[in-house]
Amino acid sequence: MPAYRKQLSAHGLTQSMSRKGNCLDNAAMESFFGTLKSEFFYLNKFIGVADLKSGLRRYIRYYNHQRIKLKLNGLSPVQYRLLGMNA
């Protein structure tokens, strides 16, 4: 969509594009947004946009620094990456 690409360009962003019909590029983000909606968005009520933004910042910090994942050996993403760098 030309208007969307123009807005991206105006803000110094590059559109993420994959080959036609290749959904694998989006798998990680689709998974994150599904988790975000079920663990944060649907469980809370927001007074306004500022309240939503504040809550999102807190949730993303929690997701990266405290929320453990079995796939990461029971560590948070940050803990897993830090251990991986020291291995």
URLIN-V399314 format. One record per pair of residues at least 12 apart in sequence whose C-alpha atoms are under 10 Angstrom apart, sorted by sequence separation. I is the first residue (numbers start at 1). GAP is how many residues later the second one is. D is the distance in Angstrom with one decimal. If there is no record, write none. Layout:
I_GAP_D + I_GAP_D
This chain:
64_12_6.1 + 65_12_6.6 + 66_12_8.4 + 68_12_9.5 + 63_13_7.5 + 64_13_5.3 + 65_13_5.6 + 66_13_8.7 + 41_14_9.0 + 62_14_9.0 + 63_14_7.9 + 64_14_5.8 + 65_14_7.1 + 40_15_8.3 + 41_15_8.7 + 63_15_9.3 + 64_15_8.6 + 65_15_9.8 + 40_16_8.1 + 61_17_10.0 + 41_18_9.7 + 40_19_7.1 + 36_20_8.8 + 39_20_8.9 + 40_20_9.8 + 36_23_8.1 + 36_24_8.6 + 36_27_8.9 + 35_28_9.7 + 32_31_9.5
